[in-house]
Amino acid sequence: MPSVLSAFVRVVTTVNRLLFRACSLLVLVIVPVMLYAVVARYGFNAPSDWGLELATLLFGPYFLLGGPYLLHIGGHVNLDLVRQAASPRLNRIFDLINYPVIAAFAAIILYYAWPFAMQAYELGETSYTSWNPIIWPVKFVIPTALGLLFLQAMAEWLRLLFNDLTPPAGEGVEEGL
C-alpha cells in the first residue's frame, strides 16, 4: 500500500480505537447512574428526574462512537453461516463490496444528520424535561460518528484492496472493552 494511504489507514484506525476506549469508560458512569435511579425509585420511592435521562444521553455517544472501531475489529453482526460456507476469495469479494456500501450509507445519513445537529445548536436545544440539560452536544455525536464510520469503512476497504491485512502496531481484537 502506498505510504500516504497506509498513514491514512493508521491514523483513522488509531483515532477510532482511542475513541472506542474512551467511550467504553462511559459504562463506569452509566451503570452507577442507572443503579441510583432504580434504588431511589423502588427502594426509597423517590424517583430522580435526571438519572435515566443522563444514562440515555451518555449511552448515545457510547454506542455511536464505538461503532467505527467495531467495524475494524469485526465486532458487528455478520451472516456467519454465509461467511463460513464461502471461500476466502468470495468473502474478500463480499468485503470489497460491503465496505463501500457502508461508506455510502454513512455519507448519506451524514448529509441529513449535519443540519439536524446544526439546528439543535442554533436553537440551544435542551431536553425540555424538569432537569432540562442541553442536548445539542449529544446530537453532534451523530454526524461525528457517521464521519468516523465513513473514514473507517474506507480505511478497511483500502486495507483489503491492497491486501494489507496485518493490523497496525498495538492493534488487535480488544477483549473486554
N, C-alpha and C positions, 0 to 999 in steps of 0.2 A: 504494500500500500504506500502511496506517496506520503512523504513526511508531513505535509500540510494536512492531509486527510487523517493521518494517524494522530496528529496532535489534536485535531478537532474531536475525533472519537474519544481520545483520552480525557480531554477537558470536559466534554459533555457527560461522560460516564462518571468522572470524579465529582462533578458538581451534583449530579443526581444521587450518587452514593452518599455524599455528605448530607444532603437534604433528607435522604431516607433515614440516616442515622439520627439526625436532629429531630425529625418528626416522630421517630419511634419513641423518643423520650416524652412525647406528649401523653403517652399512656400513663406515665407516672403522675400526671396531673388529672387526667380523665377519670381514672379508677377511683382515687380518693374523693373526688368531687361527686361522682355517682354514689359512692358509698355513703357520704354525708347526706346527700339528698334523700336516699332511701331510709336511712336510720332516722333522720329528722322527721320525715313524713310518717313513717309507720311506727317508729319507736317512741316518739315524743309528740305526735300529732301536730307538728309544727313544720309544714312544708316550706322549703326555701323557694323564693321566687327567682333565684338565679342559678341554682345548681344544674338542673337539666339543660337550661339554655347555654350555660358556659360549656358543659360537656359536648353539646351539639356543635357549638361554634369551634371547639378545638378538634372535634372529630373530622370536620371537613378538611382542614389542612393536613391532618394525619393521613387520611385516606387519599387525597388528591396528590399530594407531593411525594408520597411513597410509590405511586404508580409507575412513573418513568423508570425508576431503578428496578422495580419488579419486572419490567419488560426486559431489562438487561439480564437478570439472573434467571429468567424463565419462571417466575413465580405466578404468572397469570394462569387462568383456566385454559386448558388445551383439550383438543379432541384426542386424548391419549390412545384410544382404540385405533383411530385412523393413523396416528403417528407411529404406533408400534407396528402396524401392518405394512406401512410404506417403507420403501427402501431409503437409505440415506440421501440418495440423489433426488428422489421425489420429495423428501422432507425439505431439502435445500431449495427446491423449486417452490414449494409451498411458502417458505420463508421469504424468498425473493419477491414473491407476490404480496405476501402478508404485510411486510414492513412498510411498503409504500401505501397500502390501503390504510394502515394505522396512521401514517403521517398525514394522508389526505383527510381522514376523519378528524384528526386533531386540528388541522388547519381550518377546516370548515367550521367546526364548533368554536374555535378561537375567534374566527371572523365575527361570530354572533355574541360571544362572551365578552369581548372587549368593550363594546358600547354599553352592555349591561353593567359592567364594573365601573365604567366612567360615569354613568348616570347615578349609580349609588354614591360615588364620591362627590359629584356635583351637588347632590341633594343632601349630603351629610347623613345618609340613611342610617337609621337606628332600627332596633327591633320592634319598637312601639309596644313593648310589654311594660310591666311595672318596674322591672330592672332597667330596661331601655339602653343597653350598650350600643355603641356604634358598631355597625356590621359591614360597612363598606370595605374595611381592610380584608375581611374574610372573603368578600366577593372578588377581590383582586387575586386571590389564590387560584380561582378557576382559570382565568387566562394564563396565569403564570404556569400552572401545572400543564395546561394544554400545550403551551410553547415548549416546555421541557420534554413532554411526551413526543412532540413532533421531532425535536432535535435527537432524542434517544432513538426513536424509530429510524431516523436517517443514519445515525451512527451505527446501529445494528445492521442495517442494510449494507452500508459500506464495508463493515467487517466481513459480512457474508459474501459480498460481491468480490472482495479481494482475498477471500479465503484466509483472513487473519482471525482465526477463531480462538486464539490464545488470549485470555483476559489480561488487561494491563496489570502492572505490578501492584500488589496489595489487593487484588480483586479476587473474587470467588464467591460462591454461594454463601450468603450470610445466614448463619443458623441462629435462631432465637431472636431475631430482631423483627 
